[in-house]
Amino acid sequence: MRAPSFLDETAVTPAGSARFDAHFSDRWVGPAGPQGGVVAATTLRAMAATLDDPEPRLRTSTTVFVAQVPEGPAEIDVDVLRVGKSVTQVQGTVRARGTTGVGHRTLAVFGRERTGFDGGPLEFTELQFPDPPPPERARPLPDDRPSASIFDFSFWRNVETRDVSFRYSWEDDWVGGAAEGARWIRYLDTPRLPDGAIDPLAYLPVLDVIPGSVSQRLGPGARRYFAPTLDLTVHFLDDTDDKWLLQVMRMRRAVHGYGSGEMELWSRDGRLLAHASQTMLFRYADRDPGADERERRSAGG
């Protein structure tokens, strides 16, 4: 049986007035259940379906991860806060089906295209494209990684990465430095819209991995950690039809057990597709974060 694609995993079904049903499988999970970016993308798909208007595009979203949304059936409630001539604000709440508490809550703004100061389009990019080697010449994820790693989680089996300036704690031929890194990433089953463009909602899961920049500072052999997301804000800026996306991530500040990071997502031809910021908390454990899932799989769970 074919594994569910990103489009399958984030599909929603109307279930009444401003309510949608969804289902999160065990094939897109991270350290704490269904990957947060996947859950946020599903919520945004329900929000867009409620508007039922292709003209205003998704411009920005902020998700607060209140409580874990587990694998299995879920429900999403959508509240259209305001419909304006240019912008529309919407809120979505996702939770396990049959529960009453808040799981993840997302606020989003959808906006129509607008003109610049001179009546034409206003367009420029102040950030600098890093001009990396193409993904075909970049290093794939090392095959000689230990059996215990973050890449045991099923989410990572749906994507391929190619490293530009990214190293791993189990490698010993490097030293830590700045808390930043760059790598190419693509979905193995490319989530395309009918016009051939990559679904912008597919940006969310690959943006929700900013904590990896911390390991670039810690260097080889660092204590294992994982970093649950507290909030994720994404600005959606452009489209691409190229399956490869360039992640440029950095940790701006870590203090009091929390971190503030950001990521730029670029197309191969140097267009800034999205920009994300994320707050996380750090947890440390001698037990590797992939052990629970491996034990469950070996037990047939």
MIMI-494196 format. One line per 4 residues: number of its first residue (from 1); for each residue x negated, y negated, z of N, C-alpha, C. Coordinates in steps of 0.001 Angstrom, whole numbers, always signed. Example, Ala and Ser with C-alpha at 12.3 -4.5 7.8 and 13.67 -1.06 7.14 Angstrom:
1	-13190 +5690 +7800 -12300 +4500 +7800 -13200 +3300 +7800; -12850 +2250 +7080 -13670 +1060 +7140 -12900 -30 +7870;
//
This chain:
1	-835 +1188 +0 +0 +0 +0 -881 -1253 +0; -497 -2225 -814 -1276 -3449 -918 -1227 -4233 +385; -2382 -4717 +828 -2428 -5528 +2036 -1715 -6852 +1784; -1034 -7396 +2796 -340 -8666 +2588 -1317 -9795 +2288;
5	-1002 -10585 +1274 -1826 -11724 +917 -1496 -12896 +1837; -2244 -13995 +1678 -1945 -15200 +2444 -522 -15666 +2154; -104 -15623 +898 +1248 -16054 +559 +2286 -15145 +1203; +2007 -13829 +1259 +2910 -12905 +1943 +2988 -13222 +3436;
9	+1821 -13412 +4039 +1751 -13578 +5489 +2442 -14855 +5947; +2444 -15872 +5118 +3025 -17158 +5514 +4418 -17383 +4940; +5027 -16351 +4388 +6369 -16480 +3830 +7389 -16685 +4949; +8438 -17441 +4657 +9508 -17678 +5619 +10849 -17415 +4942;
13	+11845 -17093 +5782 +13188 -16804 +5303 +14182 -17646 +6079; +15085 -18372 +5410 +16085 -19152 +6143 +16905 -18265 +7070; +17152 -18766 +8280 +17896 -17998 +9288 +18906 -18889 +9996; +19492 -19832 +9277 +20446 -20743 +9885 +20016 -22171 +9677;
17	+20726 -23075 +10291 +20448 -24497 +10143 +19109 -24846 +10775; +18147 -25252 +9913 +16825 -25699 +10373 +16073 -24625 +11139; +16379 -23355 +10891 +15634 -22253 +11525 +15193 -21275 +10443; +13970 -20714 +10628 +13409 -19766 +9676 +12832 -18578 +10426;
21	+12898 -17432 +9761 +12250 -16229 +10270 +10905 -16056 +9585; +9926 -15512 +10330 +8608 -15192 +9792 +8136 -13913 +10464; +7032 -13366 +9948 +6461 -12165 +10551 +4952 -12222 +10408; +4246 -12020 +11532 +2787 -12039 +11528 +2271 -10619 +11706;
25	+1504 -10166 +10714 +1006 -8798 +10735 -311 -8724 +11498; -806 -7492 +11643 -2101 -7293 +12316 -3263 -7427 +11342; -3003 -7868 +10114 -4052 -7961 +9103 -4659 -9354 +8989; -4173 -10295 +9818 -4682 -11669 +9754 -4917 -12208 +11159;
29	-5550 -11420 +12013 -5698 -11817 +13410 -7118 -12281 +13714; -7217 -13146 +14733 -8478 -13607 +15286 -8591 -13146 +16724; -9443 -13781 +17512 -9687 -13318 +18878 -8469 -13308 +19784; -7462 -14155 +19506 -6330 -14257 +20423 -4999 -13965 +19735;
33	-5007 -13131 +18699 -3774 -12822 +17990 -3805 -13393 +16584; -2644 -13568 +15957 -2612 -14122 +14601 -3427 -15411 +14512; -4259 -15509 +13472 -5173 -16645 +13345 -4389 -17952 +13331; -4872 -18934 +14111 -4112 -20163 +14317 -3792 -20913 +13046;
37	-4739 -20950 +12106 -4479 -21638 +10854 -3383 -20973 +10044; -3298 -19639 +10131 -2242 -18906 +9433 -883 -19245 +10043; -828 -19297 +11369 +434 -19629 +12040 +854 -21060 +11703; -102 -21998 +11723 +218 -23381 +11391 +699 -23505 +9950;
41	+62 -22786 +9033 +470 -22832 +7630 +1888 -22302 +7457; +2233 -21264 +8196 +3587 -20701 +8118 +4612 -21709 +8600; +4288 -22395 +9692 +5189 -23428 +10219 +5382 -24540 +9194; +4294 -24968 +8566 +4387 -26022 +7557 +5172 -25568 +6329;
45	+5106 -24290 +6011 +5894 -23804 +4876 +7387 -23920 +5186; +7761 -23627 +6428 +9157 -23787 +6829 +9564 -25259 +6804; +8657 -26135 +7212 +8954 -27567 +7219 +9162 -28089 +5793; +8306 -27653 +4870 +8453 -28073 +3474 +9747 -27527 +2874;
49	+10098 -26283 +3247 +11335 -25698 +2732 +12562 -26464 +3231; +12484 -26985 +4442 +13594 -27768 +4979 +13782 -29052 +4179; +12681 -29713 +3830 +12775 -30940 +3031 +13296 -30647 +1632; +12853 -29508 +1058 +13310 -29083 -271 +13169 -30206 -1290;
53	+12001 -30860 -1266 +11724 -31964 -2189 +10242 -31912 -2543; +9889 -31584 -3781 +8477 -31464 -4144 +7759 -32797 -4302; +8493 -33893 -4312 +7878 -35189 -4589 +6940 -35640 -3466; +7380 -35693 -2214 +6427 -36072 -1159 +5498 -34899 -842;
57	+4211 -35151 -910 +3223 -34102 -624 +2847 -34129 +848; +2403 -32998 +1328 +1893 -32926 +2695 +624 -33756 +2794; +610 -34725 +3699 -530 -35623 +3861 -1341 -35321 +5112; -677 -35016 +6214 -1402 -34744 +7448 -557 -33867 +8363;
61	-1216 -33042 +9135 -522 -32228 +10132 -1379 -32133 +11382; -719 -32060 +12525 -1389 -31833 +13801 -659 -30719 +14534; -1385 -29685 +14880 -812 -28553 +15605 -1408 -28494 +16996; -541 -28366 +17993 -967 -28124 +19368 -634 -26672 +19696;
65	-1653 -25939 +20122 -1517 -24517 +20391 -1134 -24345 +21861; +166 -24367 +22128 +673 -24366 +23500 +538 -22984 +24125; +989 -21966 +23425 +926 -20588 +23917 +713 -19669 +22725; +164 -18510 +22992 -131 -17559 +21918 +1150 -17129 +21223;
69	+1093 -17096 +19892 +2160 -16510 +19092 +1685 -15104 +18708; +2316 -14055 +19207 +1804 -12696 +19010 +2129 -12148 +17619; +1551 -11007 +17335 +1913 -10286 +16119 +3385 -9902 +16190; +4004 -9779 +15016 +5398 -9362 +14970 +6321 -10466 +14497;
73	+7620 -10285 +14681 +8598 -11265 +14187 +8515 -12568 +14960; +8719 -13661 +14251 +8672 -15001 +14845 +9799 -15827 +14273; +10119 -16911 +14971 +11112 -17840 +14475 +10548 -19252 +14532; +10964 -20064 +13582 +10454 -21425 +13449 +11642 -22377 +13410;
77	+11654 -23333 +14324 +12680 -24371 +14331 +12078 -25654 +13762; +12798 -26282 +12852 +12319 -27481 +12167 +13225 -28658 +12518; +12600 -29781 +12812 +13318 -31015 +13123 +12782 -32126 +12230; +13616 -32633 +11325 +13224 -33753 +10469 +13410 -35029 +11287;
81	+12315 -35672 +11634 +12364 -36826 +12515 +12810 -38096 +11798; +12364 -38247 +10562 +12712 -39448 +9790 +12438 -39192 +8319; +13336 -39641 +7476 +13131 -39601 +6026 +13058 -41038 +5534; +11887 -41466 +5052 +11708 -42820 +4572 +11528 -42860 +3069;
85	+11402 -44073 +2526 +11200 -44209 +1091 +9856 -43642 +650; +8839 -43814 +1479 +7501 -43343 +1124 +7094 -42109 +1918; +7352 -42126 +3235 +6867 -41036 +4080 +8006 -40447 +4896; +7849 -39160 +5187 +8811 -38412 +5982 +8066 -37682 +7085;
89	+8555 -37760 +8299 +7925 -37100 +9440 +8781 -35912 +9874; +8107 -34802 +10122 +8791 -33546 +10441 +8066 -32865 +11592; +8821 -32144 +12419 +8256 -31358 +13502 +8694 -29906 +13359; +7781 -28986 +13646 +8106 -27568 +13603 +7571 -26859 +14833;
93	+8362 -25932 +15363 +7961 -25146 +16536 +8094 -23674 +16205; +7023 -22919 +16423 +7031 -21492 +16145 +6841 -20738 +17455; +7556 -19639 +17591 +7479 -18794 +18795 +7835 -17367 +18410; +7516 -16439 +19278 +7945 -15060 +19068 +9474 -15006 +19058;
97	+10012 -14190 +18172 +11466 -14122 +18060 +12093 -13658 +19381; +13158 -14342 +19773 +13869 -13964 +20986 +13364 -14625 +22245; +12264 -15375 +22153 +11751 -16087 +23316 +12215 -17544 +23261; +12078 -18230 +24401 +12571 -19602 +24457 +11462 -20630 +24621;
101	+10270 -20215 +25030 +9192 -21164 +25237 +8594 -21643 +23927; +7762 -22667 +24013 +7054 -23195 +22842 +5810 -22360 +22591; +5589 -21960 +21356 +4351 -21296 +20976 +3360 -22321 +20443; +3430 -22608 +19151 +2658 -23684 +18546 +3635 -24753 +18063;
105	+3252 -26006 +18219 +4095 -27097 +17729 +3288 -27952 +16754; +3894 -28220 +15615 +3217 -28965 +14546 +4016 -30207 +14186; +3324 -31327 +14096 +3870 -32572 +13554 +3216 -32818 +12202; +3996 -33223 +11224 +3444 -33429 +9886 +4071 -34651 +9236;
109	+3315 -35228 +8318 +3790 -36348 +7517 +3688 -35952 +6047; +4789 -36088 +5335 +4838 -35880 +3897 +4992 -37265 +3250; +4215 -37528 +2207 +4257 -38857 +1606 +4228 -38831 +91; +4936 -39763 -507 +4932 -39909 -1962 +3684 -40674 -2396;
113	+3305 -40537 -3647 +2146 -41255 -4166 +2421 -42755 -4186; +1360 -43525 -3905 +1472 -44974 -3847 +359 -45596 -4686; +539 -46860 -5053 -460 -47555 -5866 -1457 -48282 -4980; -2557 -48725 -5584 -3597 -49447 -4874 -3357 -50940 -4870;
117	-4398 -51694 -4521 -4270 -53136 -4366 -3988 -53840 -5690; -4482 -53264 -6786 -4314 -53920 -8085 -3185 -53314 -8899; -2358 -52519 -8261 -1248 -51898 -8966 -1573 -50546 -9545; -2864 -50209 -9652 -3269 -48891 -10117 -3597 -47992 -8941;
121	-4048 -46785 -9201 -4385 -45872 -8119 -5641 -46328 -7376; -5605 -46257 -6071 -6773 -46553 -5244 -7423 -45225 -4890; -8673 -45051 -5310 -9329 -43767 -5060 -10823 -43960 -4894; -11365 -43466 -3788 -12807 -43384 -3585 -13057 -42397 -2454;
125	-14274 -41902 -2382 -14678 -40995 -1313 -15937 -41549 -679; -15869 -41851 +601 -17007 -42433 +1297 -17972 -41351 +1775; -17460 -40172 +2110 -18322 -39074 +2517 -19114 -38561 +1321; -20292 -38022 +1594 -21193 -37589 +525 -21097 -36080 +325;
129	-20823 -35667 -899 -20843 -34239 -1230 -22269 -33717 -1066; -22470 -32610 -342 -23839 -32155 -54 -24568 -31526 -1230; -23883 -31321 -2361 -24512 -30776 -3564 -25242 -29466 -3275; -24497 -28438 -2814 -25109 -27155 -2459 -25364 -26307 -3693;
133	-26132 -25223 -3558 -26211 -24257 -4650 -24837 -23636 -4866; -24526 -23205 -6078 -23215 -22602 -6317 -23055 -21318 -5513; -21825 -20903 -5245 -21619 -19701 -4425 -22266 -18455 -5011; -22370 -18403 -6332 -22977 -17228 -6959 -24453 -17072 -6592;
137	-25098 -18178 -6152 -26506 -18118 -5787 -26721 -18228 -4278; -25639 -18331 -3515 -25744 -18454 -2064 -25722 -17067 -1422; -26217 -16985 -196 -26380 -15711 +497 -25050 -15184 +1036; -24697 -13931 +740 -23484 -13365 +1327 -23679 -13067 +2807;
141	-22595 -12794 +3486 -22660 -12402 +4889 -23577 -11185 +5018; -24583 -11241 +5904 -25546 -10138 +5983 -24882 -8805 +6300; -25299 -7773 +5565 -24773 -6434 +5805 -25342 -5810 +7072; -26503 -6292 +7518 -27167 -5677 +8664 -26732 -6294 +9992;
145	-25539 -6884 +10032 -25054 -7424 +11288 -24725 -6281 +12247; -24726 -6545 +13562 -24409 -5488 +14524 -22950 -5073 +14397; -22622 -3908 +14931 -21243 -3439 +14838 -20286 -4343 +15603; -20819 -5040 +16600 -19978 -5922 +17407 -20176 -7370 +16961;
149	-19173 -7938 +16331 -19272 -9343 +15924 -17881 -9900 +15714; -17805 -11218 +15629 -16537 -11896 +15396 -15918 -11452 +14076; -16763 -10973 +13162 -16282 -10596 +11835 -15578 -9247 +11827; -15446 -8621 +13013 -14623 -7420 +13115 -13134 -7753 +13075;
153	-12765 -8986 +13390 -11352 -9326 +13373 -10826 -9307 +11950; -9563 -8870 +11817 -9036 -8589 +10486 -8943 -9832 +9607; -8816 -11019 +10180 -8772 -12221 +9347 -9942 -12269 +8387; -11149 -11914 +8882 -12359 -12043 +8067 -12425 -10996 +6961;
157	-11575 -9990 +7012 -11555 -9012 +5921 -10725 -9494 +4734; -10124 -10679 +4856 -9351 -11257 +3769 -10109 -12333 +3001; -11336 -12618 +3437 -12114 -13679 +2803 -13536 -13192 +2550; -14221 -13914 +1678 -15647 -13702 +1413 -16370 -15008 +1664;
161	-17537 -14935 +2314 -18324 -16133 +2571 -19683 -16024 +1884; -20229 -17186 +1546 -21581 -17303 +994 -22262 -18467 +1716; -23361 -18191 +2390 -23987 -19165 +3275 -24882 -20143 +2524; -24700 -21423 +2825 -25558 -22486 +2307 -26579 -22871 +3368;
165	-26100 -23237 +4554 -26988 -23533 +5685 -26305 -23026 +6944; -26151 -21727 +7004 -25444 -21110 +8118 -26184 -19825 +8493; -26477 -19678 +9781 -27178 -18496 +10275 -26367 -17856 +11397; -26802 -16680 +11819 -26016 -15877 +12749 -26859 -15486 +13953;
169	-26181 -15345 +15100 -26888 -15139 +16366 -27660 -13830 +16396; -27257 -12847 +15605 -27975 -11569 +15613 -29230 -11581 +14733; -29420 -12641 +13950 -30647 -12782 +13163 -31706 -13451 +14037; -32952 -13023 +13884 -33993 -13551 +14772 -35075 -14346 +14045;
173	-34870 -14665 +12775 -35903 -15365 +12011 -35585 -16837 +11825; -34933 -17443 +12843 -34605 -18861 +12758 -34523 -19415 +14169; -34468 -20716 +14291 -34301 -21366 +15584 -33101 -22299 +15509; -32460 -22510 +16648 -31323 -23403 +16690 -31728 -24847 +16419;
177	-30768 -25633 +15986 -31036 -27039 +15686 -29784 -27854 +15858; -29361 -28520 +14800 -28139 -29319 +14860 -26916 -28404 +14864; -25872 -28836 +15523 -24626 -28065 +15596 -23800 -28321 +14339; -24306 -27866 +13208 -23626 -28053 +11932 -24064 -26974 +10956;
181	-23232 -26720 +9989 -23550 -25707 +8993 -22630 -25834 +7793; -23022 -25199 +6696 -22226 -25235 +5470 -22202 -23853 +4850; -21067 -23492 +4304 -20961 -22221 +3586 -19758 -22274 +2640; -19838 -21480 +1599 -18730 -21277 +684 -17806 -20209 +1264;
185	-16517 -20329 +946 -15553 -19320 +1371 -14472 -19210 +303; -13970 -18003 +123 -12856 -17796 -801 -11964 -16682 -270; -10694 -16718 -649 -9776 -15633 -353 -9997 -14515 -1372; -10000 -13285 -906 -10144 -12161 -1833 -8933 -12068 -2758;
189	-7768 -12391 -2243 -6548 -12477 -3041 -6198 -13961 -3108; -6592 -14623 -4180 -6508 -16083 -4259 -5062 -16558 -4185; -4732 -17422 -3205 -3351 -17905 -3058 -3068 -19088 -3978; -2563 -18800 -5155 -2317 -19848 -6146 -836 -20211 -6214;
193	-592 -21486 -6491 +754 -21964 -6777 +1088 -21669 -8239; +2347 -21821 -8643 +2705 -21534 -10044 +1890 -22307 -11068; +1395 -23507 -10715 +603 -24285 -11674 -869 -23894 -11683; -1249 -22891 -10897 -2631 -22414 -10867 -3484 -23013 -9777;
197	-3025 -24068 -9115 -3798 -24690 -8038 -3791 -23808 -6796; -4837 -23917 -5992 -4862 -23232 -4713 -3808 -23858 -3801; -3044 -23036 -3127 -2040 -23541 -2198 -2723 -24363 -1111; -2422 -25667 -970 -3084 -26463 +73 -2881 -25910 +1482;
201	-1794 -25189 +1714 -1611 -24594 +3039 -2686 -23556 +3338; -3313 -23027 +2286 -4403 -22070 +2487 -5665 -22744 +2997; -5707 -24078 +2988 -6849 -24762 +3594 -6881 -24543 +5108; -5700 -24455 +5730 -5631 -24443 +7187 -6428 -23313 +7836;
205	-6267 -22059 +7417 -7028 -21000 +8083 -8539 -21154 +7956; -9027 -21634 +6808 -10478 -21762 +6649 -11010 -23025 +7302; -10118 -23931 +7723 -10529 -25094 +8507 -10529 -24790 +10003; -9800 -23760 +10408 -9657 -23430 +11819 -10786 -22511 +12303;
209	-12001 -22783 +11852 -13165 -21977 +12262 -14347 -22880 +12616; -14049 -24109 +13028 -15096 -25087 +13338 -16027 -24633 +14462; -15567 -23841 +15457 -16482 -23434 +16536 -17743 -22729 +16064; -17757 -22186 +14855 -18962 -21550 +14347 -20156 -22486 +14287;
213	-19886 -23797 +14240 -20992 -24752 +14192 -21806 -24743 +15485; -21191 -24328 +16596 -21904 -24298 +17878 -23075 -23318 +17827; -22869 -22173 +17181 -23933 -21167 +17127 -25151 -21665 +16364; -24955 -22656 +15473 -26088 -23209 +14733 -27014 -24002 +15649;
217	-26477 -24499 +16747 -27300 -25200 +17723 -27921 -24226 +18733; -27164 -23211 +19139 -27626 -22300 +20187 -28755 -21397 +19709; -28720 -21000 +18434 -29789 -20172 +17893 -29602 -18690 +18165; -30618 -17880 +17830 -30514 -16426 +17946 -30330 -15985 +19398;
221	-29574 -14894 +19553 -29442 -14265 +20863 -28650 -15058 +21871; -27899 -16045 +21448 -27132 -16859 +22394 -26029 -16026 +23040; -25623 -16446 +24221 -24542 -15770 +24924 -23275 -15791 +24073; -22576 -14676 +24043 -21359 -14600 +23246 -20322 -15569 +23791;
225	-19606 -16187 +22883 -18532 -17099 +23258 -17432 -17012 +22221; -16245 -17406 +22603 -15237 -17719 +21603 -14521 -18968 +22074; -13857 -19647 +21173 -13386 -21002 +21437 -11933 -21152 +20992; -10981 -20823 +21852 -9572 -21002 +21494 -9262 -22459 +21132;
229	-8465 -22624 +20091 -8115 -23956 +19610 -7053 -24582 +20500; -7251 -25830 +20874 -6237 -26585 +21598 -5395 -27422 +20639; -6055 -28033 +19669 -5320 -28761 +18646 -6114 -28744 +17351; -5403 -28858 +16251 -6028 -28900 +14928 -5283 -29926 +14091;
233	-6008 -30941 +13638 -5444 -31965 +12760 -6100 -31855 +11392; -5296 -31838 +10355 -5793 -31701 +8989 -5225 -32820 +8128; -6105 -33505 +7396 -5704 -34474 +6381 -5854 -33805 +5012; -4773 -33686 +4288 -4759 -33037 +2981 -4983 -34103 +1919;
237	-6054 -33965 +1137 -6502 -35065 +287 -6475 -34768 -1204; -6701 -33518 -1612 -6793 -33256 -3045 -6531 -31780 -3309; -6429 -31432 -4588 -6155 -30061 -5027 -7329 -29528 -5835; -7371 -28215 -5961 -8362 -27559 -6806 -7779 -26258 -7335;
241	-8278 -25827 -8492 -7904 -24512 -8987 -9067 -23528 -8893; -10187 -23969 -8303 -11345 -23101 -8119 -11166 -22308 -6832; -11412 -21002 -6888 -11188 -20156 -5716 -12192 -20403 -4604; -13379 -20956 -4917 -14403 -21194 -3908 -14223 -22567 -3266;
245	-14288 -22593 -1931 -14176 -23819 -1148 -15420 -23958 -294; -15936 -25173 -176 -17145 -25409 +613 -16766 -25968 +1981; -17144 -25249 +3035 -16945 -25702 +4410 -18208 -26433 +4889; -18049 -27651 +5365 -19134 -28391 +6008 -18638 -28733 +7403;
249	-19180 -28064 +8415 -18647 -28190 +9769 -19704 -28727 +10718; -19253 -29415 +11749 -20161 -29923 +12773 -19418 -30071 +14088; -20161 -29916 +15178 -19626 -30169 +16499 -20096 -31551 +16932; -19151 -32452 +17151 -19504 -33824 +17501 -19947 -33948 +18954;
253	-19303 -33181 +19843 -19584 -33314 +21261 -19055 -32082 +21980; -19853 -31535 +22902 -19415 -30477 +23801 -19675 -30945 +25219; -18640 -30919 +26074 -18784 -31411 +27440 -17615 -30875 +28274; -17881 -30577 +29550 -16855 -30137 +30500 -16195 -28821 +30082;
257	-16865 -28015 +29260 -16281 -26757 +28811 -15394 -26876 +27594; -15382 -28056 +26959 -14576 -28287 +25773 -15481 -28771 +24637; -14969 -28690 +23410 -15720 -29176 +22272 -14838 -29963 +21323; -15438 -30930 +20648 -14771 -31716 +19622 -15542 -31545 +18325;
261	-14892 -30971 +17325 -15574 -30702 +16062 -14776 -31188 +14872; -15418 -31117 +13706 -14765 -31539 +12473 -15272 -30696 +11305; -14488 -30689 +10242 -14900 -29984 +9029 -14424 -30738 +7800; -15313 -30800 +6813 -14954 -31264 +5479 -14784 -30034 +4597;
265	-13770 -30061 +3741 -13547 -28972 +2789 -13639 -29562 +1393; -14610 -29059 +612 -14923 -29619 -705 -14633 -28604 -1809; -14330 -29124 -2994 -14251 -28287 -4187 -15641 -28165 -4804; -15800 -27225 -5687 -17088 -27013 -6348 -17534 -28247 -7131;
269	-16568 -29000 -7674 -16920 -30171 -8470 -17022 -31444 -7634; -17122 -31307 -6302 -17444 -32436 -5452 -16291 -33314 -5029; -15083 -32772 -5014 -13942 -33541 -4522 -13619 -33112 -3088; -13387 -34085 -2234 -13028 -33804 -846 -11564 -33378 -802;
273	-11336 -32115 -478 -9988 -31551 -501 -9233 -31808 +792; -9945 -31731 +1921 -9296 -31896 +3217 -10351 -32243 +4247; -9895 -32854 +5324 -10754 -33136 +6465 -10006 -32731 +7720; -10685 -32019 +8623 -10040 -31519 +9831 -10823 -31926 +11061;
277	-10104 -32109 +12161 -10725 -32279 +13472 -10056 -31302 +14426; -10816 -30867 +15410 -10338 -29788 +16266 -10908 -29956 +17668; -10067 -29727 +18672 -10518 -29639 +20050 -10378 -28197 +20500; -11365 -27699 +21206 -11379 -26299 +21626 -11912 -26217 +23041;
281	-11687 -25071 +23692 -12348 -24796 +24961 -13223 -23567 +24768; -14258 -23457 +25599 -15217 -22372 +25439 -15012 -21314 +26514; -15017 -20064 +26079 -14976 -18923 +26979 -16173 -18045 +26675; -16736 -17477 +27721 -17938 -16662 +27572 -17658 -15279 +28144;
285	-18255 -14274 +27532 -18041 -12907 +27998 -19201 -12047 +27561; -19550 -11085 +28420 -20560 -10111 +28031 -19977 -9107 +27049; -18680 -8900 +27128 -18003 -8002 +26197 -17771 -8757 +24894; -18106 -8133 +23777 -17970 -8841 +22512 -16498 -8995 +22169;
289	-16134 -10093 +21496 -14729 -10406 +21251 -14053 -9466 +20272; -14790 -8651 +19533 -14174 -7724 +18589 -13910 -6356 +19165; -14337 -6105 +20409 -14246 -4758 +20969 -12804 -4302 +21131; -11919 -5180 +21600 -10546 -4768 +21832 -9870 -4315 +20545;
293	-10101 -5064 +19459 -9459 -4669 +18215 -10032 -3359 +17691; -11349 -3147 +17813 -11926 -1901 +17340 -11378 -722 +18122; -11205 -894 +19433 -10642 +196 +20233 -9203 +481 +19843; -8446 -573 +19574 -7064 -374 +19169 -6983 +349 +17836;
297	-7848 -28 +16893 -7827 +635 +15583 -8225 +2095 +15711; -9243 +2385 +16541 -9696 +3770 +16680 -8642 +4639 +17362; -7765 +4001 +18166 -6706 +4733 +18838 -5440 +4821 +17994; -5500 +4216 +16802 -4364 +4249 +15910 -3321 +3201 +16203;
301	-3685 +2200 +17048 -2729 +1138 +17407 -2726 +18 +16409;
//
